[in-house]
Amino acid sequence: MNHLLAEFDVGLLLTFDALLKDKNVTHAAARLNITQSALSARLTRLRQLLGDPLFIPSTSGRGMVASPHALALQPELTRLLEQLSDFIGTAKVFDPATSKRVFRIAATDNPVSILAPDLIPLIKSRAPEVRIAFTSPDKARIAEALEQGEIDVFIGVAEDGAPGLMARKLFQERFVTAQRRGHPRGNGPLSLDEFCALDHLLISTSGGHFAGMVDQALAEIGRERRVSVSVQSYALAPLILGSTDLICTLPRRFLQRFDQLLDLVDAPIELAPFEMNLFWHSRMSADAAHAWLRQQVLRSAGQAGRPDKLPGPPSD
């Protein structure tokens, strides 16, 4: 295997990519700014190394047709070239105005709904070619995913982090209760009896549950509420609340974006503040692009300060 790797170079990979895109020797050679004979020589070498014809003349006499093996290799080739591009483009100096880097942010629906409306315009205004991927976190392997570079940062609550990760608090927010404008009950203070009597909407991020933090707080004082609708996405909450008489208790920072549609009132129970943190691996701390991303996340959250390192496991 090692001797085969030694035979490959970037020129062969780019030739393979150009032929997959153009399926024409003349056009592919022009794309690479080389002669047709040079491209044909590279194709011959690719066929020898990969043990497949890769491209066959079209029966119509126009261009070439990719073999099944060539098509099967295309997604992996694209990924490999993107990785090579990232590898070559990585440098201490990061220019957001021209960068085409992909940033991957792992976060659940809750912090994404709160931060993304501010974070995306902020990043795009400074780095128009940068791409941002929000992914659902696998909380059991957050540290591994950060260490392996599968994700750049993780946004979550403190208990979802892992010892040794770098961490910064993004924001702390309190919970409030939302109802539609013109709700039959009016928009005055919400009593505990009224709160328990009304129908509630609950966001169940794991899906299908009808009890959560609010229900635990009520149980501690011997009360309960009626949750009649459970959804998995925060984005659905304002739409459902705006067209029903349901009420819902969520972080104020999320709900206040919909103040033209919803009235917000204090919940009549004590609820612990909602806190979000930014996590990353220490190996990325000095990376200029990564540092820039972290700064944008912090700016969008309206916070500043120095990062703290979560404590590691106790020593013997």
MIMIPA-360726 format. One record per atom (N, C-alpha, C, O): x, y, z. Coordinates in steps of 0.02 Angstrom, whole numbers, plus 50000, padded with zeros to 5 digits. Last residue first. Example, Ala and Ser with C-alpha at 12.3 -4.5 7.8 and 13.67 -1.06 7.14 Angstrom:
% MIMIPA-360726
506424988850354/506844994750357/506455000250394/506705005750402/506604971650390/506154977550390/506604983550390/507124983450423/
% end
This chain:
% MIMIPA-360726
498085055152076/498155050052128/498495053052190/498605049452239/496985068852029/497625065152027/497655060252084/497305060952134/495395069451950/495815070252009/496445066052004/496435060551978/495325075251778/495165070251829/495625071051889/496195073151880/495315093351757/495415086551735/495235081651790/495015083751844/494195107151746/494665103151784/494705096051756/494205093151735/494195117051598/493835112951645/494325108451683/494815106251654/494925132751584/494995125651569/494615121551621/494705122651681/494255147651515/494435143651573/494495136351551/494145134151505/494685162151419/494435155351425/494665152051489/495215153451515/494215179051463/494725174051449/494445167051458/494005165951500/493005189751378/493405187351434/493895182051414/493985180651355/491265192551336/491985193451325/492355190951386/492055190051439/489685191551249/490125190351305/490845191751286/491015192251227/488675190651154/488735196651193/489175195951254/489065199351304/488565180651064/488255179451129/488305185451175/488005185551229/489295185750961/488575184750950/488215183451016/487615185051022/490565185451020/490245191851003/489495191050995/489105195151018/490765171651029/490735175651090/490395182451077/490005184751117/490795168450894/490285165450936/490205169551000/489645170751023/491915175950855/491255177550826/490695174550869/490175177750879/492915169550927/492775176550941/492085178550913/491725182450945/492935157050867/492735157650938/492545164750954/492065165950991/493415160650740/492745157850748/492505158650820/491945160750831/494715164950775/494245169750745/493525167150753/493075171050770/495265153050817/495205158550865/494705163750840/494315166550879/495255146350695/494835143950750/494725149350803/494175150150829/496195153550625/495505153150600/495035151050656/494475153650663/497355151650704/497085158350692/496355158250669/495955162250692/497635140850835/497455141150765/497095147750750/496585149250781/497825139450969/498285144050934/498115144650860/498435148650825/496835130251007/496855136951038/497275141850998/497095147750993/496755117250968/496535122250920/496605129450946/496455134150910/497115109551074/497565109451016/497385114750964/497795116550922/496075110351165/496645114751174/497115114851114/497475119751104/494445110551094/495035106851115/495635111451117/495705115951075/493025119251166/493465117451111/494065113751138/494195113851198/491405125851205/491945121151219/492365120151156/492105120151100/490385137651281/490745136051219/491335131651238/491725133351283/488805136251366/489535136851365/489805134951296/489495131151259/487345143151443/487665139851386/488415141351386/488635146851404/486025141751560/486715143851545/487005139751488/486915133651485/484615147751639/484835143751581/485525146251560/485605152151544/484285147551816/484455150851752/484715145951701/484985140651717/482955137651887/483665139351884/483815142651817/483515140951766/481415144551936/481775140251889/482495142451886/482645148451883/480005145952034/480725147152033/481055142051986/480995136051996/478485151351954/478875146551993/479605148251986/479815151651938/477715158551862/477565159151934/477915153951977/477685152352032/478645167151738/478365160851761/478265161251837/478685163951872/478205183051672/478615179151718/478255172651736/477655172651749/477805183651496/477665185051566/478105180751610/478355175551588/477635189851334/478055186251381/477885188451452/477835194451466/476665187451189/476745191151252/477165186751298/477075180651301/477095186451014/476985183551079/477025188751135/477385193751129/477335193650899/476855188250896/476635185850965/476075183450975/478305202350927/477735204950889/477165199850885/476595201550870/479275194850989/478855199051032/478275202350993/477805204951024/480195185250954/479515184650926/479025189150964/478435187450971/481335186451022/481375187750950/480675187950919/480585190550863/481085181951149/481015189151137/481085190951063/480915196551044/481375168251154/480685170451145/480625177751125/480165179751089/482775167551177/482475164651117/481795167851103/481645169751047/482925174151298/483325176351241/483055173551175/483095176851123/482155166951390/481925173451366/482285175551302/481975178451257/481885149551370/482345155051384/482115161551352/481895161651294/480135145051406/480775144151371/481235149951390/481025154751421/478575138451418/479095141551459/479775139851430/479985134051429/477015141851343/477635138051341/478165141951380/478205148051375/475255138851312/475795142951338/476425138651340/476375132551339/473945138551187/474455135351228/474935140551256/475005145951228/473015143051101/472995145951168/473475142351216/473425143151276/473755145750937/473375141950986/473345145851052/473635151351058/474625152350854/473985150350825/473555146250873/473045143350852/475795155050920/475455160550887/474765158750861/474365163250846/476255142550961/475985147151011/475575152650978/475055154751005/476715137550838/476145134350872/475835139050923/475215139450927/477745146550809/477205145450760/476595142450794/476035144450780/478615145650920/478255151950906/477675151050858/477155154350865/478995131150907/478635133950965/478275140550949/477675141050962/479775126950803/479055126150797/478665129850851/478085131550842/481085128550844/480835132950790/480075132550783/479765137250759/481345118350933/481205125050959/480885129550906/480465133650922/480685102250907/481065107950880/480855114550912/480255115950917/479855092550954/480575091550963/480985097650943/481575098050961/478385094551058/478735094850993/479485094351006/479725095451062/476865090951132/477585090151138/477895090251069/477685086451025/475415096551213/475775095951149/476525095651164/476785099551203/474945096951342/474525093751292/474865092951225/474635088951183/475275096451505/475635097051442/475245093351389/475215087251390/474705103651642/474445099351589/474825100951524/474705106051492/475585102451801/475275106051746/475025101151694/475125095051701/475595101651981/475725098851915/475355102951863/474875106451878/476305102852149/475855104952096/476035101252031/476565098252026/477215101852256/476585098152258/476075100152205/475475099252215/478405107552238/477935111352279/477235108152278/476735111352296/479035098452157/479355100052221/478905104152267/479005104252328/478285098752042/478215093052087/478515094452155/478265091852206/478765110451982/478085110252007/477995104552057/477665105452109/480045106151944/479975111751990/479275111952021/479205113452080/479695095951855/480075094251915/480005099851967/479915098452027/479085103551756/478685098651793/479035096451857/478705095251908/480175110651707/479615114251738/479195109551781/478975111351835/480955100251652/481205104151708/480645107751745/480635108051806/479665089051597/480345091551595/480505095451658/480235094151712/478565078751500/478765081651564/479495083751559/479895080851523/478295071851387/477795076751409/477955079551478/477515082451511/479255066651241/479125066951313/478635072651330/478585077551293/479575066451103/479015062551129/478865062951202/478395059751225/481305069851102/480715067851064/480205063951104/480355058851135/482385076351149/482485069251134/481875066251100/481915060751072/481825088851169/482365088151119/482515080851102/482745079351047/480315094251185/480665088251205/481205086751153/481075083951101/479485107751238/480005105951189/480385099951217/480735100551267/477735108951264/478395107051290/478865105451233/478675102051186/476355119051299/476775116251246/477465114851276/477735119051311/474915117251404/475615119151392/475895115651330/475695110051313/473385124451457/473725119251417/474425121751398/474515127551379/473125130151629/473165131051556/473505125151522/473865121251554/473275127251765/472635125651732/472675126051656/472285122651622/474505131651806/474375124451808/473745122551770/473685116951745/474325145551790/474875142051755/474725134551752/474815131551699/473335148051882/473195149051811/473705145251769/473535142151719/474025145552001/473425141751984/473265142151910/473075137151878/475035155151992/475215148051991/474605143851973/474665139051935/474675168751878/474665165551944/474845158151937/474805155351883/475475180651785/475215173751781/475245170651851/475785169951879/475015197651751/475415192651786/475075185851788/474455185351791/474125200051592/474365201951658/474795196551689/474925191451658/473515198351471/474245198151473/474535200551540/475105202751543/472135186551445/472435193251453/473185192751457/473465187351446/471645174251416/471745175651487/471965182751499/471995184951557/471595173351275/470975174451314/471085176251387/470665179551417/472865182951194/472675176751229/472055178051272/472005183451302/473415193051119/472685192251118/472455185951152/471895183651139/474865184351070/474545190851079/473785189851073/473545186251029/475155168551153/475025172651093/474745179451112/474415180151164/476455167151277/475775165751252/475655170251192/476015175051182/477805161151379/477555164651319/476845162451303/476655156651314/478785163651523/478225160151491/477935164351435/477845170451442/480565162251544/479935165951548/479395161751512/479545156951476/482145159651621/481565156951586/480965161551596/480865164351650/483685168751595/483145166151635/482565163751591/482515165551533/485365164951549/484725167851533/484185164851577/484225158951596/487035167951514/486565165151562/485905168751553/485885174851550/488265163751390/487755168051418/487365164251472/487365158051474/489535157251379/489265161651326/488745166451354/488785172451343/490985152951462/490265153951469/490045159051415/490335164351408/492165142151389/491965149051404/491215149351411/490845146351372/493475130051394/492775131951400/492695139351414/493115142351448/494405116051339/494385123151351/493645125251350/493245122651312/494385100051422/494205104351366/494255111651387/494165113351446/494625093551542/495195095051499/495035099351439/495485102151408/493115084151550/493715086751583/494275087951533/494395083951487/491785090151445/492205084751468/492825087651501/493055093051481/490035095151444/490735095751425/491125089751450/490835084751472/488795094251498/488905090551435/489625091151411/489805087851362/488765102551607/488805095351620/488895091251556/489065085351560/488605115351548/489245113351578/489315105851587/489845103051575/487775114451387/487795115851459/488425112851489/488725108451459/488535119751230/488085115851272/488135117951345/488495122651362/489355118751082/488985123451124/488475119451164/488045116051136/490945115151020/490315112451045/489995117651090/490335120651132/491915117150870/491715119150937/491065115550955/490695113250912/492255108750761/492705114050784/492555116050856/493005116750897/492255090950734/491895097250746/492405102350771/492915100550800/493285082750702/492655081450669/492185087450678/491775088950634/494505083550766/494345088650716/493705087350678/493585090550627/494805075150869/494925072550802/494765077750748/494895076350689/494395082950978/495105081150971/495265078950900/495795080550874/493005083350957/493405089550957/494145088050945/494475091450906/492705069750971/492545073250908/492935079750902/493155081550847/493115067451103/493445063951048/493325067550982/493785068450942/492205075551174/492935076751180/493305073551121/493765076551093/490965069551137/491125076451120/491875077751121/492145080651074/490355057151150/491025057551122/491205064551099/491555065551049/489105058551203/489545053451233/490255053851207/490715051351239/488435067551124/488705069851188/489175064951220/489605066851260/488505071650972/488505065151006/488835066351073/489445066151079/487545085850917/488125082850952/487995075750976/487435074050997/487075090150754/486845087750819/487425084250854/487755080050824/487855104450676/487715097250680/487465095550750/487635098950798/488015117050561/487775115550628/487585108150629/487185105850587/489265123750466/488845117750473/488665116850546/489095116050589/489665136650360/489535134850429/489065128850430/488535128950399/490945143550257/490345139450264/490285137050336/490785135650369/491545159050192/491565153850243/490905150050244/490375153050234/491395169850110/491505163350078/491535157550127/491555151750107/491245181150192/490695179150147/490765172350116/490275169250096/491575186050335/491885180650296/491365177750248/491075172450261/490825196350386/491555196850390/491905191750346/492475192850324/489525192950366/489715199850352/490475200750351/490735205250319/489485179750410/489445181050338/489625188250320/489865189550265/489555181550551/490085178050515/490075179850441/490595181350412/488345188750573/488995191350596/489565188150557/490005191650533/487345180150524/487465186650491/488145189650511/488475192750469/487585169250620/487655168450548/487755175050512/488225175650473/487325174350751/487985172050731/488075171750656/488595173750630/485975177650763/486475182950769/487145180750740/487495184750708/485325165450738/485085171550705/485555177450710/485555181850668/486085156150823/486165156350750/485905162750717/486235165250672/485705156550961/486305159950937/486335160950861/486585166050837/484455150050980/484605156351015/485165160150981/485125166250972/484495138650904/483935143250894/484075150050926/483835155150901/485635132750959/485645134850889/485095139950877/485205144950843/485225129551090/485705134951079/485755137251007/485895143150994/484165119551046/484065125151092/484575130751080/484375136251062/484655109150968/484185113950938/484105120250980/484005125750953/486405107551011/485715105251006/485275110850979/485505116450970/487915107850915/487475110850965/486775107950956/486575106050900/489445109850839/488985104950866/488565108250921/488845111150968/490005116950695/489785118650762/489275113450785/488755112650755/491275118850584/490765114150606/490625115350680/491065114750723/491745128450446/491725127950519/491145123550539/490585124450515/492755128350308/492125125750334/492185125250410/492645121850435/493525142050219/493535136750270/492825134750290/492355138750288/493885151350131/493335146950112/493285141050160/493025135750143/494395168450153/494405161350173/493785157650148/493235160450145/494355181850131/494475177550073/494445170150090/494455165950044/494055187850252/493755190750192/493825186150131/493425186450085/494845181850350/494135179850343/493815182350279/493355179150253/496355175950346/496015181650315/495285179750305/495125176450256/497565171950460/496915170050434/496565176250408/496485181150444/499145166050483/498765171950463/498115169550432/498115165750384/499565153150501/499495157350560/499085163650544/498725166150587/498575142350395/499175146350410/499035150450472/498465151250493/497925131550277/497995132950348/498635136750361/499175134650341/497945127950145/497725134750161/497785136550234/497705142350253/498335114750144/498775119650113/498605126750135/499045130950144/497225109150212/497905108150237/498385113450209/498785116350246/496165112550129/496185115250197/496885114850226/497115119350260/496555105050018/496495112350012/496515115650081/496845120750090/496485092350071/497135094850047/497125102450042/497605105850059/495115091750094/495575091250150/496265093950131/496585097350171/494655092549963/494465097750011/494935097750071/495135103050096/495185080649914/495425086949887/495245092849932/495635097549939/494425071549990/495145071649996/495435078249970/495885081050001/493115074049946/493285075050016/494045075750025/494275079950063/493255070049811/493055076949828/493255078549900/493525083949913/493565056449830/494045060849798/493895068149815/494345072049830/492375051849884/492975051649925/493525056049896/493905059049934/491495053649774/491385057249838/492005057449882/492155062449914/492175045449669/492095052749665/491965056049732/492295061049747/492195031749670/492745035149703/492645042749707/492985046149746/491105028449595/491095026449665/491645030149704/491565031549763/491505032749470/490955036249503/490935034649577/490765038949618/492495023249445/492675030349448/492135034249484/492285038649525/491715011649440/492235012349492/492435019649500/492525022049556/490915013749327/490605013349393/491115014249450/490965017349501/491755026049223/491595019249242/491255019149310/491295024049347/491165040049129/491505037549188/491285030349203/490695028749198/491405043048960/490925040749011/491325037849068/491765033749058/491895057348862/492015050848892/491485049448945/491155053948971/491575066048705/491805065448773/491895058248796/491965053648755/490635059648584/490745065948619/490955064648691/490555062348732/490275047848526/490875051148499/491025057748532/491485061248511/489305040548578/489085046048535/489675049648504/489595053948460/489935032248662/489715029348598/489475034748550/489445033648490/491385039248740/490655038948732/490475036148664/490815037448614/492785030348804/492495034748753/491745033748745/491505028148744/492885029448981/492815025748918/492525030448866/492065034248881/493825029649129/493445033549080/493475030049012/494005028048989/494245018049211/494025024449238/493585028449190/493025030449208/494845005549198/494875010249141/494665017349160/494875022149128/495835000549339/495175001449309/495235006349251/495645010949254/496895001049432/496684994749403/495994994949372/495614990149376/497505011949486/496855010049513/496565003649482/496045001249505/498705012849415/498715012749488/498065010249518/498065006749569/498285012849280/498755007749304/498715007149380/498705001649407/497485024149275/497195017549258/497635011949285/497385006949309/498415034049304/497865032849350/497555025949338/497395022349385/499205033349188/499505031649253/498955030149305/499025025549345/498285037849094/498575031149087/498865028849154/498775023049173/498095050749141/497545046049142/497795038849136/497545034349170/499355056249115/499125055649185/498555050649190/498515046749238/499335055848977/499845052149012/499645051049086/499755045749114/498305064748951/498225057748931/498725053248967/498575047648986/498895076548997/498315073849032/498215066549015/498055062549059/499895077848902/500085077148972/499505074249012/499605070049055/499125079348788/499565073448792/499785072348865/499835066648887/498495091548812/498095085448808/498525079248815/498315074348846/499395101548933/499255099248865/498825092948868/498795089448918/498595111549062/499125107149038/498935104848967/498375106048944/497615118149139/498135121949106/498745117649088/499315119649097/496535111849189/497155111049227/497735115049197/498285115249226/495585115249094/495445116849164/496095116749205/496195120849250/496175109648980/496125116948985/496005119049057/496275124149079/496005096149012/496685098849004/496675106449010/497125109349041/494605095549009/494965094249072/495675096949069/495925099649118/494355098148874/494105102848925/494475101948991/494635106749025/494985086948815/495165093848795/494965098748850/495365103048869/494335075948875/495065076948883/495255084048868/495655087048905/492905075648970/493165077548904/493895079248913/494065083548954/492225076449090/492145070449047/492365071748975/492055069448928/492225086349188/492145088249118/491985082349071/491655083249020/492285079649314/491875085649305/491725086949231/491155088549213/493155069149294/492495067749322/492015073649310/491425072749297/494265076349253/493935071849205/493235069949230/492775069249189/494595083049372/494425086849312/494055082549261/493575084849229/494915072149457/494365076649473/494125080449411/493525081049399/496045066949392/495465062649403/494845067049415/494315065849386/496875078249405/496685075649338/496055071349343/495595072049303/497035078949542/496695084449507/496475082349437/495955084549413/497745067049562/497085067949593/496695073449558/496085072749547/498905069749490/498485064149470/497775064949499/497275063549466/499405080749565/499235081549494/498785075949469/498325077249430/499725075549687/499135079749683/498915080649610/498325081149596/500165058249662/500335065149678/499695069349668/499195066849643/500635041249694/500125046349684/500415053249698/500855054049741/501655033049731/501565034249660/501065039749645/501065042649591/501555031649866/502125035449842/502055037049768/502355041849743/500475023249875/500395030149896/500955034449868/500845040149848/501095011349833/500575014349791/500465021749809/500375025949765/501935008849940/502245010349876/501735013349827/501915017449785/500985006350041/501405012250045/501725014049978/501785019949961/500414994050000/500005000050000/500435006350000/500285011149964/
% end
